Amino acid sequence: MNKKKKKSVKIIPITLGVLIIVGIIFGIKEYLYYSNHVDTDDAQIDADISPVVARVGGYVDSIFFEENQRVTESQLLVKLDDRDYQIKLEQVLAAQNGAKAGIGVSRSQVGSMVANSARAKAQVESAKAGLGQADMDYKRYANLVKDGSIPQQQFEQAKVQRDVAQAAYQAAEDQYKAVSEQVGTTESQLKVTNITVDQRQADVDFAKLQLSYTNITAPATGIVSKKNVQRGQLVQAGQTLFSVVNENSLYVTANFKETQLQDIKEGNKVD
């Protein structure tokens, strides 16, 4: 009996000693940990959320996803009825083709008028040469008629020929000027037509862009959430249809006390 009491008396101090040692070791470990670490229970996982907005209005033709479905970037998710946009594209394409045809006509007219201008210029040079010859004959005959070498009738005939040559030259000059003015006018019209074609190309590009907006795709790879669209629904430009939680931009939002922030620096490791 005495031996059992002595044994129990010895066990109690030993147990207390062990507990104290364990407590000291635990306390030292906690001290060492918290002297080099800060932690918080106020933290959560977040991610970038991309709202998907309709860029054009129209009726929803098809929906290719469900709420909380994983989708990949550029995957087709919603298709709007695009018939109105197809017609608009066909209209601007027809206008563009008409403008291009006008360029062809204007270029043909310019080519024809340039050829006419060259012929008119040649006629001017020919009439100028004829006038020069007729004027030389007239002056020569004027001197000859004075000294009686030729009769007055021959001189009068040389004068008539000079007047005819003068009129022919003036007519050729007037025709050349008129053709040159027509060339300038047609070239100006051609420049205007070229500008019109450029404008029509801009209209075509815009119509194609509007048509492409009827196909609504995922902006990023992730999970679809906040679905707010139904088949047959009329949506307006700027209306939010759903959101995509980007799985490639996950991060932790953690809130710390102000007294903990002094020990937090960029580049610290985080668990």
CORFEN-V334937 format. One record per helix or strand of 3 or more residues. SS is the DSSP state (@ for helix, = for strand). FROM is the first residue (numbers start at 1). LEN is the number of residues. If there is no record, write none. Layout:
ss=SS from=FROM len=LEN
ss=SS from=FROM len=LEN
This chain:
ss=@ from=2 len=35
ss== from=43 len=11
ss== from=58 len=6
ss== from=76 len=5
ss=@ from=83 len=64
ss=@ from=152 len=61
ss== from=215 len=3
ss== from=222 len=4
ss== from=240 len=15
ss=@ from=258 len=4
